[in-house]
Amino acid sequence: MTETLLRIEDLRVSFGAVEAVRGADLTVAPGERVAVVGASGSGKSTLAHAIMGLLPGSGRVTGGTIRWREEDLARADETRLRRLRGREIGLVPQDPMSNLNPVSRVGWQVAETLVAHKVCGRRAARERAVELLGQAGLPDPARRAKQYPHEFSGGMRQRALIAIGLACRPDLLIADEPTSALDVTVQRQILDHLAELTEELGTALLLVTHDLGLAAERADRVVVMSEGRVVESGPAREVLTEPRQDYTRRLVAAMPARSAPRRAVETESAAPILEVCGVSKEYRLRGRGGLLRAVDDVSFTIGRGRTTAIVGESGSGKTTTARMVLGLLPATSGAIRLDGAQVLGLRGARLRAARRAMQPVFQDPYASLDPMWTVERLIAEPLRAFGIGDRAARRARVAELLDQVALSATLAHRYPNELSGGQRQRVAIARALAIEPRLVICDEPVSALDVLVQEQVLTLLSTLQEQLGLSYLFISHDLAVVRVLAHEVLVMRDGRVVEQGSAAEVLDSPSDPYTQQLLEAIPGAGIFAG
């Protein structure tokens, strides 16, 4: 390929006094698939947003060129950029819930792009929107076009964004972490559709991701960024299987591959800390009546100092099961025993005592940590709620917990927005440990983190288990991550357990076709299998 569609040379982007992109170079040829990879804060998303003139806040291009064919977009005015966005360069952003209008029907949001760029009239645009949603892999697109974003699953919302991004048949599609929060099978389906559509249209793809397996599998070339600079680039498989730079080697080494060694601490078998026996959860469907069984006859145990993982796709019932264990949802039937005592149906003081013994760590620490509270207040809150210690004792306990999760004591007076994603998750873990629980329920605790931070958090969880004898219920859609920590694994689908056993049995010799499908869907599983 001699023609160049996009050529970025010596690009510099600043936010006030902070330089986020420092002299980056990148090219994309027509029809080429290029992945930009790097840890959080590497500048990869800033680079992508600069191309389309979508830098937030005080962000501005301070040097270099962004050549779109022969035109320098770094010097284009807003009128030109508006014509460019969607028509010539499409965008699939990371978070569909904040990028889809919650009060507008999905079909119109696709049609609106066509109308705005005068591709067709409103009536034809609505008809075309249904076709585009179908092409993006949405079942029954005519019905879905009339629905609102909150009526879609995460995967369906992402498909809607792909339909919007490709509606005007752009020459380049920028996909910014398009599947980072989705389970592996939905991720594979969406990326397959994206590949088919871009190939059919001849659209080039610029894929921004922290997932190296995904980059190796889906891109022709890879550009590796660190601290705003391009540190390595070249053919995707060559860069990621034979990296030349230390930073790229660290990224690859941190990736929890399909055959990654387990870090799970082996303990002697003992009486289980948690027993879940035949638990089911039913919801009454509004309007048409009837019942939806979200969890159907699930049973498992968790040994002391051991980790049981529940894996499955979105909607499999794994998070609903965890919420019933925590007492946040009532079970329709079954029994849940903590240290031999029934916890289902507990109220008042007895429920508080049970909750003191088990604490959660959620997927998104930014959503689960009060943005108006300091780190010290956040970690001390469970101590205050349970009346443990005076102010001085609580402050000392917070310092001890910060040290335990490898955070500096100087962070105690900062707010969540002043922390990185990895630091926020460590604060969430410290808060969960404050009242010395025996069982910690981790609901997708590393799914939103890049591979370097993910490795650090998994190492921390393993170390804390060894030091404190903690038991974990670990909820995840990522089998590569589960392999690192779990002793036992349950695989759930449509509310039922389809396979369970030791981690080695389930992950190395799966007997159920669905488990095999989940393993095969791990991005880069075949590439990084050594």
N, C-alpha and C positions, 0 to 999 in steps of 0.2 A: 504494500500500500504506500503510494508516494504522496497522495493528496492528504492534507491535514484539515480536519474539521475544526478542531479547537487546539490552540497552542498558547500555553501559559509560560511566560518567561520572567524570572526574577520577581515574582509577585510578593508584595509586602502588604500586610493588612494589620492595622493597629486599632485597639480599643483604648482611647486616651493615650496614656504613656506606655501601655502594654502592647508589645508587638506579638500578635498571635500567629502570623504567617511570615516567615523570614526567607525571602529569596527562593520561593518554590518554582520548579519547572515541571511541566506536564504536557503531554500531547495526547489527543484522541483522533483516530482516523475514522472515516465513515464506516459504520457497521462494526467497529471494534468494541470490545468489552474491556474496560480498564477498571481495576479496583484500587481504591485508596484506603490503606489500612494503617492502624496505629492505635495506641491507647487513648483513653479519655484525655482531652487537653492537648492532643498532638497537632491540632489545627486542621484536621481533615474536613470536618463539617464547615468550618469557616471558609476554607478554600472553595467548597461547593457553593456556599451561599454567595460568595464574592462573584462567582461566574454570572449569577442571575441578578446581581444587584440587590440582594436580600439580606444584607448585613444588619443585625439588630443594633439598636441603641446608638452608641457613639462609634460603632465600627466603620472604618473607611479604608479604601485602598490608598496606600501612601507611596507605592512604587511598583514598577514593572508593568507588564501588559497582559491582557486577556484577549487574544485574537480569535474572534469567531469568523472563520474564513478570512477575509481581509480587514475586518472591522475590529477596532479596539473597544471592547465592552467596558473597560476600566474608565473610559472617558465618555461613554454614552449617557445621554440624559434619560430622565425617568420615562418620558413618552416613548422613546425607542425601546427601553427595557420592558415596558408593559406590552408592547407589540411582540417582543421576543419571547416572553414567558408564556409557556403553554403552546404557542404556535410553532416556534423553532426549537426551543429547549423546554422539555417537560420536566416536572419534578414529582417524585414520590417521597414525601417526607416521612419522618420516623414515627410520629405519634398521631394516629388517625383521629383520636378523640379530640385533640386540640386543633386539628386541621380540617375537620368536617364540621359544617354548621349544624349544631344540634337541633335547630328549629326549622330546618329546610329538608325536604324529602331528598333522598340520595339521588334519585333519577334526575331531578332538576339541577343538583350540584354538578353532575356530569354534563348535562345539556347546557348549563350556563357558560361553560368554557367554549363550547361551539358557537353560542350566540355572541359572546363577548368578542370573539375573533372573526365574526361575520362569516363563519364557515357555512352556516345555513340558518333558516328562520326558526322561530321557537317551536312550531309544531314538528318540523322535521328533526330538530335537535332532540326533542323528547323521544321520538322514535329511535333515533340513532343512539341515544343514551342507553336504551334497553339492550340494543345490540352490543354496545361496548361492555356493559356489565356482564352479559353472557360470555363474551370473548375473554373477559378477565376471570372467568371460572365461577361466577355466581349462579347457583341453581335457581330456576324459576325467576329470571331477571325481570319480567314484566311486573310480577308481584313485589319483588324486592325494590324496584325503582320507586314504588309508592310509599316505602317505609322510611323511618328516620334512623339516624346512626345508632341510637341507643338500642334499637331492635336487632342490630347486627352483632355477631361475634367479632372478636378481634381480627380473625382471619378474613372475614367478610368485609370488614371496614377497610382492611389493607387492599383487598381486591378492588374496592370502590375507588381508592386513591390511585391505583394503577390505571383504572379506566379513565379517570380524570387526566392523569399524566400523559396518556397516549391518545387522548380523544382527537387532537388536531394533527396526529401523525407527525410528531416532531422529528428532527434529524438527530437529536441527542436527548436521552432521558437520564436525569440525575436521580439516583435512588439512594437516599440518605438513611442508612440503617433500616431498610424497608421491612425486615422480618425479625428484628432483634428481640421482640417480646413474645414471639409466637412459638408454639411447640414445633418439634422437628418435622413431623409429617405435613402439617399445614404449611410450614416454611418451604418444604420441598415442592409441594403442589404449586404454591404461589410463584416460586422462583422458576419452576418449569414453565408456567404460563407466561411469565415475564420474558423468558428466553424465547419462547415460541413467537410471542407477539412482536418483540423487537427484531427477530430474524425475518419474520414475514414482512414487516414494514421497512426493513433495512435501517432501523434506528440504532445508533451507537449508544452504548450504556456506560455511564460513569457510576460505579457502585462504591458507596462510602460505607465501610464496615469495620468493626473490631474483630470480626469472626474470620480467622485465617483459613479455616476449613472451607468456608463459603467462598472466600476469595480464590483459593486454589482451584475449586471446583467450577466456578462460574466465570472467571475472567481469563482473557488472553494475556494481559499484562497486569503487573502489580506495582503500585507506587507506595513505598513505606514511609510514613511521616513520624517524626518525633520532635517535640518542642518547636513546632512551626516550620521545620526543615524537612526536605526530602532526603532521607539517608540512604535509600537503596531503591532501585527500580529495575524491571526486566521482565522476561517471561514468567508467568505466574508460578508454575510448578517449579521452575528452576530457582526462583528467589526464595520460595517457602520450603523447599526440600534441601537446598544447598545454599543457605544464606551466607553472604560475605561479611555483613556488618554485625557487630556484637548486639546491637539493639534488636535486629531482626531475629538473631539467634535466641535472644531472651523471650521474644514474643512466641516463637515456635516452641521453645522448651516449656513455656507456661501453659500451653494449650492442653486441656484434658482430652487426649485422644481416646479412641475406642479401646485401645489396648493399654491405657495408662495404668501404672502400678497403683495399687490401693494404698491409702494412707490410714485406713480404718484400724483403730487400736483393738487388738484382740483381747477379750476378757473372758474369765471363766464363766460358764453358764450359771445362772442363779435364778431365783424366783423372779418372774417378770415384774417390771414396775408398772406397765400398762397392759391391760387385756381388753381388746375390743371383740365382742362376741355377737355375731349376727345382726349388726347394726344396719338399719335402713332409714331413709329419709324420703318422705313423699310430699309433694306440693300439689295443692288443688289448682287446676287450670281455670283461669277466669274466662267468662264468656261462654265457651262451649262445654264447660264442666269437665269431669274426669280427673284423673290423678296422673302426675308425672313422678316416677320413682327415680330420683336423682342418685341415690345410693341404695344398692340392693344386696342385703345379706353379706356385709363385709366383716371379716374376722381376721385379727392378727394380734401378735404380742410384741412388746419391746422389752428386751432384757436390760438389766442395770448396766450402765456404762456402754451400751450398744446403740447402734443406729439402724432404724428401720426406715427405708425409703419407699414412698408411694410415687410411682411414675405413671404418666398417661397424658393424653392430649387435653386441650381445653374442653371442658364439658364432660370429662371422664368421671367426675365426682371426687377427685382427690382433695381439693380444697374444702369442699363441703364436709368430707370426713374429718379433716383437721379441725374445722370449726365446731363440729359436734364434740370432739375430744376436749376442746377448750371450754365447752359449755356456752359457746356463743350462738349455737343453734340447737334446738331440742331435737332429739332423734324420735322418729315415729315408732321404732321398735328396736329391741336388742339391749345389750348391756355394755357399759364401759366401766372398768374397774381400775382404780389407781391405788397401788399398794394393797390390792385385795378388797378395797372398799368401793362400793357403787357410787359413781359420780353423776350419772344421769338423773335428772329431776331434783338435784340439790338446789337449795335456796338459802339466802341470807348468809349467816356466819359460816355454815358448812361449805357453801359454794366458794366463799372468799378463801377459806383454808385450802380448798382443792386448787384454786387458781394460784395461790401462793406457791404451790408445788410444781406448777407448770406454767411456763411463760412463752409468748410468741416472738418470733423475729419475722417481719413481713418482707414482701418482695421489694417494695418501694419505700426506702427510708425517708425520702423527701415528703411523701404523703403521710407517713405514720409518725413523723416527728413534728411537733408544734413549731412553726417557723418563728413564733414570737418568744420562744423560750431559749435560754442559753443551754449549752451542753450540760453544764452542772445541774441546772434545774430539771432537765429532761431525765437524766440518769437518777437523780435523787427522788423523782416523783413517786416511784413504787414504794420507796422507803417511807416517804411521808404518808402515802395512802394507807399503809399498813401500820403506821405509828411506830416505826422502828428508829430509835435513836433521837437525840436532839440535833439541832442545826450543825453543831461542830462535829458530831459523830457522823452525820450524813455527809458533810463536806469531806471528811477523812475517807469515808467509804467510796465516794466518787473518785477521789484521787487514786485509791487502790484499784478501782475498776478500770480507770483510764490506763493505768499501767498494765493491767491484766490483758487488755485488748490492744496493747502496743500503740497507744496514743499519748502524745505529750500532754502534761498537766496544764500547759499554757493554752490548750484549746478549751478549757473549762468555761471560759467567759465568751466564747464565740457562739454564733447562731448557725443553724443548719445551712443557710445559703452561703456561708463563708467556708464550708467544708467541701471536699471532693466527694464523689459518690462512694468511694471505698471508706473514707473517714466517716461518712454518715452511717454506713452499714455497721461499722465498728461501734459507733455510739448506740445504735439499736441493739447490738449484741450486749454491750455493757449494761444497758437499761434492763434487758431481759434477765441478766445475771444478778442484778442488784439485791434481790430478796432470796438469793441462793435456792433457785428451783432445782428439782431433781430431774425434770423433763423439760426440754426446750423444743417447741414446735417451729421448725424453720420452713416457711412457705415461699419457695422460689427465692432464697436469700441472695443468690449471685447471678440471676438471669439477666439483670440490667447492667452488669459490670463487665468491663473489658478483661481480656485474658490475664493480664498481669495482676490487676486488683483482685480478680476472681481467685487466682491461685493463692494470694495472700490471705484472703478471707477463709478459704477452705483449709489452709494450713492452720490458721487461728482456731477454727472450730475443732479441728483434730487435736490440737495442743490442749485446748480447754477441756475436751473430753477426757484426755489422759490425766490432766492435773486434778480435775474436780470430780471425775467419775460421772459426768453428765450422760443422760440418755437423750437421743435425738429422734424426733419424728421429722423426716426430711422430705418435703414435697417438691417435686421437680418434674419438668418435661424433658430434661437433658440427661440422657443415660450416661454420657461421658463424665458428667459431674458426679452423678450418683455412684459410679464405679469408685471414685476417689474415697468416699466417706462411708458407704453403707456396708453393714454386715448382712442384713436381710433386705429383700426387695419384693414389693407387691406391684404388679402391673394392672392398672385399672382401665376399663373401657366401658362406656355407656353405663356407669354406675356399678359395674360388677368387677370382681377380681378375676382376671383371666389366667394369671400365672403368679406364683409366689414361691420363694425358697431363698437359699443363701445367694448372696450377690454373685459369687462365682458361678453357681448353677444357672441362674437366670440370665446373666450377662454373657457368659461364655458358651453356654449350651442351651439356648432358649428352646422350649418345646412348643410354644404357641406362635402361630404365624404373625399375630399382631406384634408380639415382642420382637420378632425377627425384622418386621417392617420398621419398627422404631429404631432399632440398631442400624439398619441399612440407611436410614434417613439422616443419620448424624453427618453434618457437612464435613467433607474431607476424610471420612472414615477410612476409605481405601488408600488415600494418599499419605496420611500420617500414621498408618497402622503399625509402624515399627516402634 
